[in-house]
Amino acid sequence: MTNRIFKVGQTREQGSFLPPRIEDYVAPDNPVRAIEAYVCALDLAALGFRHAGGDGGAGQPPYDPADLLKLYLYGYLNQVRSSRRLEREAGRNVELIWLLRGLVPGYRTIGNFRKDNRNALKAANRDFVMLARDLDLLGGDLVAIDGAFFHGDASKASIVPRWRPTTRQRRRSRNQRSRRARALQRSLRRCWRNVRGPKPIWRSWRIAARHSCRAQMAMPGC
């Protein structure tokens, strides 16, 4: 019994009744052929991809990281980011059937590939940019800035996020208010000792001063 390292798809040249060959459904200038050529030229082990060039251990053989990288790049080029959508497209999209040779990875496998190879994917993207620069496909003369679209009736509050204080800032602000209130109470006590006049007027003044203290408002003349 042959010990398989990775899952192996069907041969693209294998003849069948319907369709005759999956190769006939992919044009020579199809972008998936560029994805195939680029991924095959990469050294996945040097980039840090998991299970690249090694045995996956006992049990069911893992998917080749090259096939999962092809699926990731195809989804990136065609704006398909969801792992579940990529799983569906791998089973019905003729281009992906050709690219993956009939393999249909599950959405958990696709999600784990992204999670476990985050740094390797960044390295692959960096390698692609360097390749485009070496081929003189990047001149560096034009800088593109991404934009945003807003509704015509959008208000400033709906566009600019509201600032929310942290727990430490709320505690600090509460302590500052307490210190201001205590200082105001001390100043009011000093003012009460110097108040002269009829008792009803003094009592109404004291009630008003107490409300002012609660509202943390400074009283003139104290």
Secondary structure, DSSP 8 states (H G I E B T S, - for coil): ----SS-----TT---SSSS-GGGGS-TT-HHHHHHHHHHTS-HHHHT-TTTTS---SSS----HHHHHHHHHHHHHTT---HHHHHHHHHH-HHHHHHHTT----HHHHHHHHHHTHHHHHHHHHHHHHHHHHTT---SS----------TT--HHHHS------HHHHHHHHHHHHHHHHHHHHHHHHHHHT--S-HHHHHHHHHHHHHHHHTT---TT-
